[in-house]
């Protein structure tokens, strides 16, 4: 759909999907490291 709407080649869409996938992985990692999930705190790190 994106290819037809914006006249993009196949490789461009694959690159955009890869960037989106990496952004999701990165955001999940940052979310866990900043302890925004409200999980238990470790006494050794507190």
Backbone bond lengths (Angstrom), bond angles and torsions (degrees), N, CA, C in turn:
res aa  C-N    CA-C-N  psi(-1)  N-CA   C-N-CA  omega(-1)  CA-C   N-CA-C  phi
1 X - - - 1.455 - - 1.542 110.48 -
2 X 1.320 116.24 -43.78 1.466 120.63 178.75 1.522 110.76 -64.46
3 X 1.322 115.59 -35.95 1.461 120.16 -179.48 1.527 110.88 -65.07
4 X 1.312 116.50 -44.29 1.467 119.60 -178.42 1.527 112.23 -71.41
5 X 1.322 116.02 -38.08 1.467 119.57 -176.32 1.521 112.13 -69.17
6 X 1.346 116.44 -37.08 1.465 120.12 -175.49 1.519 113.46 -115.29
7 X 1.333 116.49 6.87 1.465 121.49 177.41 1.534 111.89 57.90
8 X 1.335 116.37 47.62 1.459 122.04 -178.55 1.528 110.39 -99.31
9 X 1.337 117.94 146.79 1.462 120.58 175.44 1.533 111.10 -75.01
10 X 1.337 116.44 166.89 1.464 121.81 -177.42 1.519 112.21 -59.30
11 X 1.318 118.31 -41.32 1.461 121.75 -176.05 1.530 111.29 -63.24
12 X 1.306 117.66 -35.26 1.463 120.49 -179.75 1.517 110.91 -63.55
13 X 1.312 116.14 -42.71 1.458 120.02 179.82 1.527 110.28 -66.54
14 X 1.322 117.77 -38.55 1.460 121.04 177.80 1.528 111.01 -63.22
15 X 1.322 116.97 -40.60 1.464 120.96 177.76 1.527 110.43 -64.86
16 X 1.310 117.80 -42.62 1.464 120.81 178.95 1.532 111.13 -63.93
17 X 1.334 116.77 -39.08 1.463 119.72 177.39 1.531 110.82 -65.27
18 X 1.324 117.14 -38.66 1.456 121.05 177.92 1.512 112.32 -65.06
19 X 1.317 116.39 -41.85 1.465 120.50 178.51 1.522 110.56 -64.50
20 X 1.320 117.12 -40.61 1.461 120.91 178.06 1.524 110.59 -63.83
21 X 1.329 117.10 -42.62 1.464 121.54 178.59 1.530 110.88 -60.83
22 X 1.318 117.05 -45.94 1.461 120.72 179.15 1.527 111.57 -64.99
23 X 1.315 117.18 -37.16 1.467 120.21 178.40 1.526 110.96 -64.21
24 X 1.338 116.61 -38.45 1.460 120.07 177.90 1.531 110.45 -66.36
25 X 1.335 117.03 -43.80 1.461 119.86 178.08 1.525 111.56 -62.36
26 X 1.323 116.89 -43.22 1.459 120.97 -179.95 1.522 111.49 -64.27
27 X 1.319 117.07 -42.84 1.460 119.75 -178.96 1.526 110.83 -65.98
28 X 1.332 117.44 -35.72 1.455 120.59 177.48 1.529 110.68 -65.27
29 X 1.328 117.13 -40.40 1.457 121.26 179.00 1.528 111.08 -65.88
30 X 1.305 116.65 -46.38 1.470 120.75 179.88 1.523 110.21 -63.97
31 X 1.319 117.10 -39.65 1.462 121.33 179.21 1.524 110.79 -60.17
32 X 1.335 116.98 -41.66 1.456 120.94 179.34 1.515 113.00 -71.51
33 X 1.321 117.40 -38.14 1.467 120.32 -177.72 1.528 112.34 -71.89
34 X 1.306 117.65 -31.29 1.462 120.31 -179.77 1.519 112.36 -84.43
35 X 1.338 116.38 -1.74 1.468 123.07 179.05 1.528 111.61 53.56
36 X 1.323 115.88 45.26 1.456 120.05 176.52 1.523 111.35 -82.82
37 X 1.328 116.36 -9.00 1.456 120.43 -176.20 1.527 112.51 -77.28
38 X 1.312 118.36 -11.91 1.458 121.23 178.71 1.514 113.04 78.80
39 X 1.326 117.12 23.38 1.465 121.55 -179.80 1.503 111.36 -75.22
40 X 1.343 114.94 -176.63 1.463 120.37 179.92 1.525 110.40 -67.14
41 X 1.299 116.10 145.31 1.464 120.15 175.24 1.513 108.84 -96.01
42 X 1.295 117.06 143.02 1.451 122.08 179.89 1.537 108.41 -87.43
43 X 1.318 117.31 131.34 1.468 120.96 -176.89 1.526 111.18 -65.63
44 X 1.323 117.36 -28.61 1.460 120.85 -179.07 1.529 111.78 -70.76
45 X 1.319 117.60 -29.81 1.459 120.76 -178.60 1.516 112.79 -95.80
46 X 1.316 117.60 -11.13 1.468 120.28 -175.70 1.498 111.96 -80.40
